[in-house]
Amino acid sequence: MPLERYEILLPLNYNDGTSIEPEKFQQTRRELVAKFGAVTMDTQPISGVWIHEGREYNDEMIRFIIDTESTPEIDRFFSELKNRLKERFRQIEIWITATPIRIF
């Protein structure tokens, strides 16, 4: 079965600039560990800039990484997770990417 690395970028602040509560990150971590048995968290903030409807947003984000088999069920899980995260973190968009990987 092919493997993929799923990366989730989660903002440290709401779109209005206020800090997101740590519990929301902990809830997401628990959810991923319950589903996959492991998660890697890159907690060194990374910066990003994007424009939506003419407004510029400057984000500081952390990255959650999950390596797992690539199946339609897993893709559905991440699609549904994205919707939950957009609501949980009150975001216009949440970026989740999948990249094929090989483990040696």
C-alpha positions as CSV (number, residue, x, y, z in Angstrom):
1,M,0.0,0.0,0.0
2,P,1.4,3.4,-0.9
3,L,2.2,5.9,1.9
4,E,1.5,9.6,2.0
5,R,2.6,12.4,4.4
6,Y,-0.2,14.7,5.3
7,E,0.7,18.1,6.5
8,I,-1.7,20.4,8.3
9,L,-0.9,24.1,8.8
10,L,-2.7,25.5,11.8
11,P,-2.6,29.2,12.6
12,L,-1.6,30.5,16.0
13,N,-4.1,33.4,15.7
14,Y,-7.6,33.9,14.5
15,N,-8.1,36.1,11.4
16,D,-8.8,39.1,13.7
17,G,-5.3,38.7,15.2
18,T,-6.3,37.3,18.7
19,S,-4.5,34.2,19.9
20,I,-6.0,30.8,19.5
21,E,-6.5,28.9,22.7
22,P,-4.0,26.0,23.3
23,E,-6.8,23.6,24.0
24,K,-7.8,23.7,20.3
25,F,-4.3,22.5,19.3
26,Q,-4.4,19.8,22.0
27,Q,-7.9,18.7,20.8
28,T,-6.5,18.4,17.3
29,R,-3.5,16.4,18.5
30,R,-5.7,14.0,20.5
31,E,-7.9,13.5,17.5
32,L,-5.0,12.7,15.2
33,V,-3.3,10.3,17.7
34,A,-6.6,8.5,18.2
35,K,-7.0,7.9,14.5
36,F,-3.4,7.2,13.5
37,G,-1.6,6.3,16.7
38,A,1.0,9.0,16.2
39,V,1.5,12.6,15.0
40,T,4.6,14.8,14.6
41,M,4.2,18.5,15.5
42,D,6.6,21.1,14.2
43,T,5.9,23.8,16.8
44,Q,8.5,26.2,15.5
45,P,6.2,28.8,14.0
46,I,6.4,29.4,10.2
47,S,5.2,32.5,8.5
48,G,2.9,32.9,5.6
49,V,1.1,35.7,3.8
50,W,-2.0,35.4,1.6
51,I,-4.7,37.6,0.2
52,H,-8.5,36.9,0.3
53,E,-11.0,39.3,-1.2
54,G,-8.4,42.1,-1.4
55,R,-7.4,41.8,2.3
56,E,-3.9,40.6,3.2
57,Y,-3.5,38.1,6.0
58,N,-0.1,37.5,7.8
59,D,-0.1,34.1,9.5
60,E,2.1,32.4,12.0
61,M,1.5,28.7,11.9
62,I,2.5,25.3,13.3
63,R,2.6,22.1,11.3
64,F,1.1,18.7,12.2
65,I,2.5,15.8,10.2
66,I,0.9,12.3,9.8
67,D,2.5,9.5,7.7
68,T,0.0,6.9,6.8
69,E,-1.3,4.6,4.1
70,S,-3.0,6.3,1.1
71,T,-6.6,5.1,0.9
72,P,-10.0,6.7,-0.1
73,E,-11.0,6.3,3.6
74,I,-8.0,8.4,4.7
75,D,-8.7,11.0,2.1
76,R,-12.3,11.3,3.3
77,F,-11.0,11.6,6.9
78,F,-8.8,14.5,6.0
79,S,-11.5,16.2,3.9
80,E,-13.9,16.0,6.9
81,L,-11.1,17.1,9.3
82,K,-10.5,20.2,7.2
83,N,-14.1,21.3,7.6
84,R,-13.9,20.7,11.4
85,L,-10.6,22.6,11.7
86,K,-11.9,25.6,9.7
87,E,-14.8,25.8,12.2
88,R,-12.6,25.0,15.3
89,F,-10.0,27.6,14.4
90,R,-12.5,30.1,12.8
91,Q,-10.6,30.2,9.5
92,I,-11.5,31.1,5.9
93,E,-9.2,28.3,4.8
94,I,-7.0,25.5,6.4
95,W,-4.2,24.1,4.2
96,I,-3.8,20.3,4.3
97,T,-1.4,18.7,1.7
98,A,-0.6,15.1,0.9
99,T,2.7,14.0,-0.6
100,P,3.8,10.5,-1.5
101,I,6.6,9.1,0.7
102,R,8.9,6.1,0.9
103,I,10.1,4.9,4.2
104,F,13.4,3.0,4.4
